[in-house]
Amino acid sequence: MDSSNNIEEPLQKKKHGFKNSLTTFFADLYNIHLFILRFFKEAFVPPFELREVVRQCYQVGVRSLTLISVTGFIVGFIFTKQARPSLASFGANSWLPSLVSIAIMRALAPLVTALIASGKVGSSIGAELGSMRVTEQIDAMEVSGTKPFKYLVCTRVLATTLTLPILATYTAFIGLLGGYLNVSLVEGISYTAFVQDFFQPLVFLDFTASLIKSIVFGFTIGIVGCYQGYYSTKGTEGVGKAANGAVVTAMFLVFIEEVIIVQITNNFR
């Protein structure tokens, strides 16, 4: 009897643990749904915090610009270097600028920008709002009659949504520069010829899809970072969890959204 009870107890604990985690998962989905609805309810209703939105846009751009510049250049340079042997085996070196443009504009520029912003901006937003929640600054704002959600959440989500397309475009051109440098060192092609070959295979749908991706990614990073920080708990430990949760969740959702958007845009090609 004792041995059977010892076996059943861990099984029961596992069942309860699974039920609790499943309940927590659906509860989080419901809370995030309410959080997003609250954002759309308050973000476009006056008074508008335009000055804070501009300040947050500047913060988002500054936090990511250096790392995005280095990463975008390396992506363009390395991708060109890795793709050349495959094309050379078919005698198609002239297709290299076109291949680089398709890869960077359709996928790499918005995706790389979103991943870097998730790490730099998402974690920063989660930690910042988490520390404000832990130190009761948000509660003080609510008591004083201000609207912390509009000032803290709406401004940051709008900033990431507006800034990420600009950063993604910047990443694309930095990647173009890295690709040109690699091609120029090996084949001596002129910058004018490289740019012409770079933009030749691109169509309007490529730019539109890249823009839509960047907007969706920016909104996701802002919402996830703000949600993790705005509802963080357990003191300083909660601040660390909010920053970490913002990065991991945002990156996971970015990959899912990438797959969905690619599937949708391919139906229009």
Buried (B, 14 or more C-beta within 10 A) or exposed (E): EEEEEEEEEEEEEEEEEEEEEEEEEEEBEEEBEEBBEBBEEBBEEEEBBEEBBEEBBEBBBEBBEEEBBEBBBBBBBEBBBEBBEEBEEEEEBEBBBBBBBBBBBBBBBBBBBBBBBBBBBBBBBBBBBBBBBBEEBBEEBEEEEEBBBBBBBBBBBBBBBBBBBBBBBBBBEBBBBBBBBBBEEEEEBEEEEBBEBBBEBBEEEBBEBBBBBBBBBBBBBBBBBBBBBBBBEEEEEBBBBBBBBBBBBBBEBBEEBBEEBEEEBEEEE
